Amino acid sequence: MNKVIIAGGGTGGHIFPALAIANELVKRNSAIEILFVGANGKMEMEKIPQAGYKIIGIDIAGLQRGSVVKNLSLPFKLLKSHFQVKEIFKNFLPDAVIGVGGYSTFPVLRYAQKKRIPTFIHESNSFAGKSNILLGKNATEIFVAWDGMERFFPAGKIVKTGNPVRQNIVQNQVTHEEGIKFFGLDAKKKTILVVGGSLGAHSINQAILPHLSDFATLNIQLIWQTGKVQAGQFKKQGKTFGNIWVGEFIQNMDAAYAAADVVLSRAGAMSITELCIAKKAAVLVPYPYAAEDHQTVNASYLVDKHAAILIKDDQAQTKLFRAATDLLFDDKKIKTFEENIAQLATPNAVEHIVSEILKHSKN
């Protein structure tokens, strides 16, 4: 196998697994040429080149729920993306195509399947997306992290691998002291890490905002990834406190996990996977509008294993800060959560995925 296309993006939950797969492919064979295909205007167009890979953007968007006007242009975008993808394949001639989720996955994998090029799907969530379900019928293999995915895909094509995460998290060499120093904080104080995802989590951010002065009162610290939405406002208010680091996005998540005693997070598949790998005590606030409420399913799985706390989104404003600080000062509970969540980790997911791809793609 000489050339591989990886399609998808939109969020860090799609981009980081894609980069993990790309890095492992190159690690196995430095001669492999990898091309990413993403959606113009989405975060992959910035993050993929930063990681050292080439990406081509196509003009594609998804169905906008509740907006007839915005959906009027969708058929034209699909048609345009088809011709863009056709041109990409003509010039690049891939031996295999991998879809990780996001708008660009569907037109790219659909075209590859039409050309009988081996296609592989990585479905990170416990509830599969509609595009992946359609593509799964003709995929070579489908990599999943959860049991019961036969509801969505042909059972014979499913391989349970877990979700791949960034290698710097799997092999985190950053000490707690180094992590704290990276964020300019005090190694003697307990630290909460808030991560709402690459775009931010409104309810989590709004629950933290009124309590910024309380962090000083309690003699604790905050590392706060706000996401893009309202980042300016949060930075302005957070930066007045010496015990708070605030930023739109954390590139060095290995340092963030090393620094944190407790993590507040959404319960997306990749967030859960990273928390398991990093062995972190967590308070989870599932995004309530995820398909089939799958984030609540994800979080409940950890709660049932005595590995996390779940706070409902509509209760975040009143309960989240108290739950987080109560956990922060309960060393016994933190240790129990860390031990239990570590049992759920799949650190070799990316190796498993790439082995399967290479096995089916020899030429």
C-alpha positions in Angstrom: 0.0 0.0 0.0 1.5 3.3 -1.1 -1.3 6.0 -0.9 -4.0 6.5 1.7 -6.8 9.1 1.9 -8.2 9.9 5.3 -11.5 11.8 5.2 -13.4 13.6 7.9 -13.2 16.2 10.6 -15.4 18.9 12.0 -14.4 18.4 15.7 -11.4 17.3 17.6 -13.2 14.0 18.3 -12.8 13.2 14.6 -9.5 14.9 13.9 -7.4 13.4 16.6 -8.2 9.8 15.8 -7.5 10.6 12.2 -4.1 12.0 13.0 -3.3 9.0 15.3 -4.1 6.6 12.4 -2.0 8.6 10.0 1.0 8.7 12.4 0.8 5.0 13.0 0.6 4.3 9.2 3.7 6.4 8.6 5.5 4.8 11.6 4.9 1.4 10.0 6.0 2.5 6.6 7.6 5.9 6.0 7.0 5.6 2.3 3.2 5.7 2.7 1.8 8.9 1.3 -1.2 10.3 3.2 -3.7 12.8 1.9 -6.5 14.2 4.1 -9.8 15.4 2.7 -11.8 17.8 4.8 -14.7 20.3 4.6 -13.8 23.8 3.7 -14.2 26.2 6.7 -14.0 23.4 9.3 -11.3 23.1 11.9 -9.5 20.2 10.1 -8.3 22.7 7.5 -6.2 24.3 10.2 -5.3 21.4 12.5 -4.2 18.9 9.9 -1.5 21.1 8.3 -0.3 22.0 11.8 0.4 18.3 12.3 2.4 18.2 9.1 0.0 16.6 6.7 -1.5 17.8 3.4 -5.2 18.4 3.3 -7.6 19.3 0.5 -10.9 20.9 1.3 -14.2 20.2 -0.5 -17.4 22.2 -0.4 -19.8 20.0 1.6 -22.2 20.6 4.5 -24.6 18.5 6.5 -28.4 18.6 6.8 -29.3 21.6 9.0 -32.1 20.5 11.3 -35.0 23.1 11.5 -33.7 25.3 8.6 -35.3 24.8 5.3 -33.5 27.8 3.7 -30.0 26.5 4.6 -30.8 23.1 3.2 -31.8 24.4 -0.2 -28.2 24.5 -1.3 -27.4 21.1 0.0 -28.1 19.1 -3.3 -25.8 21.5 -5.2 -23.0 21.1 -2.6 -23.3 17.4 -2.8 -23.0 17.5 -6.6 -20.1 19.9 -6.4 -18.3 17.8 -3.8 -18.7 14.7 -6.0 -16.8 16.4 -8.8 -14.2 17.7 -6.4 -13.7 14.2 -5.0 -13.5 12.7 -8.4 -10.7 15.1 -9.3 -8.8 14.3 -6.0 -9.0 10.6 -6.7 -7.9 11.1 -10.3 -4.8 12.9 -9.2 -3.9 11.0 -6.0 -4.9 7.4 -6.9 -5.4 6.0 -3.4 -4.9 2.4 -2.5 -7.2 2.7 0.6 -9.6 5.2 2.0 -10.4 5.8 5.7 -13.4 7.7 7.0 -13.4 9.1 10.6 -16.7 11.0 10.6 -17.6 14.5 9.6 -19.1 16.1 6.5 -16.3 15.0 4.0 -16.5 11.3 5.0 -19.6 10.5 3.0 -18.7 11.8 -0.5 -15.2 10.5 -0.3 -16.0 7.0 0.9 -19.0 6.7 -1.4 -16.8 7.5 -4.4 -14.1 5.1 -3.2 -16.7 2.3 -2.9 -18.0 3.0 -6.3 -14.4 2.5 -7.6 -14.0 -0.6 -5.5 -11.2 0.8 -3.5 -11.0 -0.7 0.1 -12.7 1.6 2.6 -12.5 1.6 6.3 -14.8 3.4 8.8 -13.9 4.5 12.3 -17.0 5.0 14.4 -16.1 6.3 17.8 -19.6 6.7 19.2 -22.0 4.3 20.8 -24.6 5.5 18.4 -23.5 5.5 14.7 -24.1 8.4 12.4 -26.4 8.1 9.5 -23.7 8.6 6.9 -21.5 5.8 8.5 -24.5 3.5 8.6 -25.1 4.0 4.8 -21.4 3.6 4.1 -21.0 0.6 6.3 -22.9 -1.7 4.0 -20.1 -1.6 1.5 -17.1 -0.9 3.8 -14.2 -3.4 4.0 -14.1 -3.1 7.8 -15.7 -0.9 10.5 -13.7 -0.1 13.7 -15.8 0.5 16.8 -15.3 1.1 20.5 -18.6 -0.1 22.0 -20.5 -3.3 22.3 -23.8 -3.8 20.4 -22.8 -2.0 17.2 -24.5 -4.7 15.2 -27.6 -2.5 15.4 -26.0 -0.3 12.8 -23.5 -2.3 10.8 -23.1 -5.8 9.3 -21.8 -7.9 12.1 -19.1 -9.6 9.9 -17.5 -6.2 9.2 -17.2 -5.0 12.7 -13.9 -5.0 14.5 -13.9 -3.8 18.1 -10.6 -1.9 18.5 -11.4 1.0 20.9 -10.8 4.6 19.9 -7.3 5.8 19.0 -6.0 8.8 20.9 -3.0 11.0 20.5 0.3 9.2 21.2 1.5 11.9 23.6 -1.5 11.0 25.8 -1.1 7.2 25.5 2.6 7.6 26.4 2.4 10.6 28.6 5.8 11.4 30.1 4.8 14.7 31.6 5.0 14.8 35.4 2.4 16.5 37.6 4.9 19.2 38.5 5.9 19.8 34.8 2.2 20.0 33.8 1.5 22.6 36.5 4.6 24.6 35.5 3.5 24.5 31.8 0.3 26.4 32.8 2.2 28.8 35.2 0.4 27.5 38.3 1.3 26.3 41.8 2.3 22.7 42.3 1.2 22.8 45.9 -2.5 23.5 45.0 -5.2 21.1 43.8 -6.2 21.7 40.2 -9.4 21.3 38.2 -9.2 20.9 34.4 -12.3 22.0 32.4 -12.5 20.9 28.8 -15.7 21.5 26.9 -14.4 20.3 23.6 -12.8 22.2 20.7 -16.0 24.4 20.2 -16.6 24.7 24.0 -19.5 23.6 26.2 -21.9 26.5 27.0 -23.5 24.9 30.2 -20.1 24.0 31.6 -18.6 27.4 30.9 -21.6 29.2 32.4 -21.4 27.0 35.5 -17.7 27.8 36.0 -18.0 31.6 35.3 -19.7 32.7 38.5 -17.3 30.8 40.7 -14.0 32.2 39.4 -13.3 34.0 42.7 -14.2 30.9 44.7 -11.1 29.1 43.3 -9.0 31.6 45.3 -11.2 31.3 48.4 -10.8 27.5 48.3 -7.0 27.8 47.6 -7.4 25.7 44.4 -6.6 26.2 40.7 -8.3 26.1 37.4 -7.1 25.1 33.9 -10.0 26.2 31.6 -10.3 25.4 28.0 -13.2 27.5 26.9 -13.6 26.5 23.3 -14.1 29.1 20.5 -17.6 30.3 21.5 -17.4 33.4 23.7 -13.7 32.8 24.3 -12.9 36.5 24.5 -15.3 37.1 27.3 -14.0 34.1 29.3 -10.4 35.0 28.8 -11.0 38.6 29.9 -12.6 37.5 33.1 -10.4 34.5 33.9 -7.1 36.2 33.3 -7.6 38.6 36.2 -6.9 35.7 38.6 -3.4 34.3 39.1 -4.7 30.9 40.0 -6.5 30.4 36.7 -5.2 29.6 33.3 -7.7 30.3 30.6 -7.5 29.6 26.8 -9.6 28.8 23.8 -7.8 25.5 23.1 -5.2 23.4 24.8 -2.6 21.9 22.3 -0.6 20.1 25.0 -3.3 17.9 26.5 -0.7 15.6 28.0 0.4 18.5 30.2 -3.2 19.3 31.1 -4.0 15.8 32.1 -0.8 15.6 34.1 -1.6 18.8 35.9 -5.2 17.9 36.8 -6.5 16.3 39.9 -10.1 16.3 38.6 -11.5 16.9 35.1 -14.8 18.4 34.1 -15.8 17.3 30.6 -18.5 16.5 28.1 -19.1 12.8 27.6 -18.3 12.4 23.9 -16.6 9.1 22.9 -13.2 10.6 22.4 -13.3 12.6 25.7 -14.3 9.4 27.5 -11.5 7.5 25.7 -8.8 10.0 26.7 -10.0 10.1 30.3 -9.7 6.3 30.5 -6.2 6.4 29.0 -5.1 9.3 31.3 -6.6 7.6 34.3 -8.4 10.8 35.5 -11.2 11.3 38.0 -14.0 13.1 36.2 -17.3 14.9 36.5 -19.2 14.4 33.2 -21.8 16.7 31.8 -23.3 14.9 28.7 -24.4 17.1 25.8 -28.1 16.6 25.8 -28.7 17.0 22.1 -26.3 14.3 20.9 -28.0 11.7 18.7 -30.1 9.3 20.8 -28.6 11.0 23.8 -25.5 8.8 23.4 -23.3 11.0 25.6 -25.6 10.2 28.6 -25.2 6.5 27.7 -21.4 7.0 27.6 -21.3 8.7 31.0 -23.7 6.3 32.6 -21.4 3.4 31.6 -18.6 5.0 33.6 -20.9 5.8 36.5 -22.0 2.2 36.7 -18.4 1.2 36.9 -17.8 3.6 39.8 -15.4 5.6 37.6 -17.1 9.0 37.2 -19.8 11.4 38.4 -22.6 12.4 36.0 -24.3 15.9 36.2 -27.2 16.6 33.8 -26.7 19.5 31.5 -29.7 21.4 32.9 -28.4 21.0 36.4 -24.8 22.1 35.7 -25.5 25.7 36.8 -26.6 24.6 40.3 -24.7 21.4 40.9 -21.5 21.2 38.8 -19.1 23.4 40.9 -20.1 21.8 44.1 -19.7 18.2 42.7 -16.3 19.1 41.3 -14.9 20.6 44.5 -16.4 17.9 46.7 -14.6 15.3 44.6 -11.4 17.4 44.5 -11.1 17.3 48.3 -12.0 13.5 48.5 -8.7 11.8 47.9 -10.1 8.3 48.5 -12.9 8.8 45.9 -10.4 10.2 43.4 -8.2 7.2 43.8 -11.2 4.8 43.3 -12.2 6.6 40.2 -8.7 6.6 38.8 -8.3 2.9 39.4 -11.7 2.0 37.9 -11.5 4.2 34.8 -8.0 2.9 34.0 -9.6 -0.6 33.7 -11.6 0.6 30.7 -8.7 2.0 28.7 -7.8 0.6 25.2 -4.2 2.0 24.8 -3.4 -0.1 21.7 -6.5 0.9 19.6 -4.5 2.6 16.8 -2.1 -0.3 16.4 -5.0 -2.7 16.1 -6.8 -0.4 13.5 -3.7 0.0 11.4 -2.8 -3.7 11.5 -6.3 -4.4 10.1 -6.0 -1.8 7.4 -2.6 -3.1 6.2 -3.9 -6.7 6.3 -6.7 -5.9 3.9 -4.8 -3.5 1.7 -1.7 -5.3 0.5 -1.0 -4.8 -3.2 
